């Protein structure tokens, strides 16, 4: 596996588009969280009474873990985009075929792509962790450091892996980057949100357990937390994790079956 991953590295190390998008993701993580931080500070400065509703800053420990995870989750389409580019380029440039000719099995190829997905998810989570740590320290100092609530780092990893693996699935199914990207964004932004809304309204809240919703609901809206918790009944975290895990296995199983039976 390590040797195969080295070959994967050779494919992307000089691929400028990949690194530009990866760099934009890192910058955007810190950028979107700084915007959230600035808005909160400005709101409390101009309307001190808002502090009674908002409570303490969401960028202080231990709340910062959930806050940074929530805001950063809006950018998880970028690692999904990177995954789609990675897999569809294999089809476009026939490198997947060359790997098979060079001695890889089909399982070797799809396992390497799974490893790529996990590495992307871990990298995304590391950036989120560093952002949370940085904002927490800058807001309250080292004396305030607390890892209480850091379970949101793991929840973010699950969410990132979910987005990346469903992107891998669409890449394997459609093979062309344009179509795969279109379906990915259409599903993530429109189709699932509409389905979740309808199911939550007419089917007793089961929309929370749809593929992407199951991980999205692991990280609640961090602002107005006291008010939201009284109004909105959150799904059970354990059930969400079980649903998310089942979906992750299902994504990979479909990818494996499709690649094993597909015409190279």
N, C-alpha and C positions, 0 to 999 in steps of 0.2 A: 504493500500500500504506500509506503514512504517513497519508493522509487516512482510509482505512478503519480504521486502528488508532485514530485519534482518535475515530471513531464508537464503536468498541469501548470506549474509555475512558469515553465518556458513559454507556454502559450500566451500568458497574460502579462509577463513582465515588461514587454515592450509595447503593449497595447494601450495607446495613449487615452482612448476614450474611457476605458475601464478606470484608469487612475484619475482622470479628470472628474468622473462621476463619484468615485470614492472620496476624493478630496472635497467635492461639493457637499457630500453627505456629512463629513466631519465638521466642516464650517457651518453647515445648516443646523446641526445638532446644537452647537453652542449659540448660534444666532437665534434660533426660535426660542430657546430657553432664556436668553438675555432679553428678548422682546417681552416674554411673559413676566420676567422679573421687573423690568422697567415699568410695565403697565401697572403691576401690583404696587410698586413703590410710589408711583405718581398718584394712583388712586388713594392710597392711604395719606399721602401728603396733602392733596387737595380736599379730601373729604375724610377727616379723622374719624368721623362717626362710622365710616365704613369698616373700621377696624373691629367694631363691636359685632359686625356681621361676618366679616372674613376671618376673624380670630387672628392668631399670630401669623407671621409670614409663612407661606407655604414653601419658602426656600431656606428655611431653617431646619436643622436636624430635629426630629427624625422624619418630618414631613417631606423633606426635599427629595427623598428616594422615589416616592410615589409621584411627586410633581414633575420631576425631570423625566421619569418613565412615561408619564401620560403625554407630555408635550412632545417628547422625542418620537413617540409612536406614530405621529402624523407623517413622519419622514421615512417610514419603513418601506414605502413603495420604491425607494432608491435601491436598497439591497435586492429587492425583487426584480427591479430593472436590470441590475448587474447579473443576476442569475439567468434571466431570459437571454441577455446578450451572450453569456457564456455558453449556454446550451445550443442556441440557434446558430451561433458561429460555427459550431461543430458540424452542423448540417450544411451550412452555406459553403464552407471551405473543405468539406469532406474529411476533416481531421479525425472524426469518430471512426470512419472507415479505415483510415491509415493506422489508427491505434489497433484495430482488430487484426489488420494485416501483419502488424508488428508483433502480434502475439498476445494481446489482451483478449480476455473473454468478454462477452457482452456484460456479464455480471461485474467484471472488473471495472468497466467503463461507468456503469450506473452507480457502483459503490463509490467511485472517485467523485462523481457529481454529488452524491449524498455528503461525502466528506467536505466538498466545496461549500455546500449549503450550511453545514454545521460551523465551518470556519467563518463564513460570512456572518452568521448569527452571533457567534462568539465575539467577532470583531466589532459588530454593531453594539453589542452589550457592553463591551469594554469602553467604548466611546461614551455611552450613556452613563456608565459608572463613574468615569473620570469627570464628566460634566456635573453629575450630582455631587460628587465629592468636592469639586472646585466651588460650586455655588454655595454648598453648605458651609465650607470653611470660610469663604469670603463674606458670608452673611453673619456667621456667629462665632468664627474663630475656632481654633483647635480644641478649646475647652468644651465646645458644644458638640464635638464629634460623637455620633451615636450610630450604631448599625441596627438599631430598632427600626423596623419597617423596610429593611434591606431585602425582604422577600420580593419586593417589586423589581429588583434586578433580575431575579430568576423569572418572574412573570414576563418581563420584557424580553428575555431570551426566548421564552416559549412563543411569544407573539412574533418576534423577528423570524424564528424558524418556521412558523406557520406561513407567514407571507412569502418567505423565500422558497419553501417547498411547493406551495401552490403555484408560484411563478415557474419553478422547475417543471411542474406537471403541465402547465400550459405550453411551455417551450417544447416539451417532448411530444405533446399532442398535435401542435400546429406547425412546428419546425421553422416557420418563418417569423422573424423578429417583429415585423409590423403587425401581423395578425395576432401573435401571442401577446404583444404589449397591449393591443387594443382590447382583447378579451380580458386580460388581467385587470386593466383599469376599469373597464365596464363592469366586471364582476365585483371588484373591490369597492368601487365608489357608488355604483348605482344598484345593481341587481341584488346583492346581498342586503344592503341597507333597506331597500324596498321590501324584500321578503321578510326581513327581521321585524320591520315595523308592522306589517300585516299579521305575522304570526304572534307577535307580542300583544296585539290588540284583540285578535279573534281566536287565538289558540292557547291562551293561558301562559304566555310568556316564553314559549319554547324557541322563539326567535333568537334568544340569547345563546342558544347552543348550536347555531349555524357555524360553519367552518371558521371564518375569520372573527365572527362575533364572540365565539367561545374564548378566544384569547384577548380580544379587545375589552371584554367585560372583566378580565382579571385586574385591570388597572382603572379604577374609578376616576371620575372628574374630581380633581383635587381642591378646587376653589368652592367656596360656599359649602364645604363638606358637611357641616352640622345641619344645614338646611336640607341639602340633597338627601342625606341619610334618613331624614324623617319623612320625606316625600316619596322617595324611590326605594323599592325593595330590590336589593341586589341579589343576583343568583348566587347559589352556594359555590364557593371557590373550589371545593373538592370536586364537585360535579363538572365544573368548567374545565379543570385540569384533566379529568378523565376523558371528557369529550374532545379536548384539544389533542390529547395523546392518541386517541383512536383515529382522529383525522390525519395526524402526521404519519402514522403507520399506513393508513389508506393511500395517502398521496404517493408515498414511496412504493407501495405495492403496485399501484397503477403504472407508475413510471417504469418499474422493473418489468412488468408484464408487457407493456407496450414496446419497450426497447428490445426485449428478448424475441418478440414475434414480428417486429417490424422489418421491412425490406430495407437493408442498408444501401 
